[in-house]
């Protein structure tokens, strides 16, 4: 599904994109409201948030200014774990993690539902002639985060029979996966929020 649609020379959110943007706004409001529950007194001190590198660079870093405007006296730190579901860093005050929310001794709030979709550059899409069915992603290099598990799961859910996911390029960081996709080196599997670029 698409989050954006072309309208003339510009782009606009699709209905699905509008719903997703509303979920993201709600997530940011939850984070913002956490600091305002101090009887209206000014909020200061430090706040460390741990979130996956791809989320930090592709989304959080583009919204830090909003947080700083709301809380100018808070020293913000962004920490990045190696795993998408890691909520173990003792230096973090809050975590944004991908997972089912099964973390003992943690108060968990669902920020938004995340679904994954193939992502590639327009140049690569034109080069391979577009996609008409899920199996068409196999006509290009698959870009993997650490292992083939995510692509194997997505292809199985898409009812692609006997897919070969062993080839492609493997990365240890989602930022590298997205950079390679943007550069037209292959097809990444990413979520709509961090993969918008």
Secondary structure, 3 states (H helix, E strand, C coil): CCCEEEECCEEEECHHHHHHHHHHHHHHHHHHHHHHCCCCCCCCEEEEEEECHHHHHHHHHHHHHHHHHHCCCEEEEEECCCCCCCCCCCCCCEEECCCCCCCCCCCCCCCCCCCEEEECCHHHHHHCCCCCCHHHHHHCCEEEECCCHHHHHHHHHCCCCCCCCCCCEEECCHHHHHHHHHCCCCEEEEECCCCCC
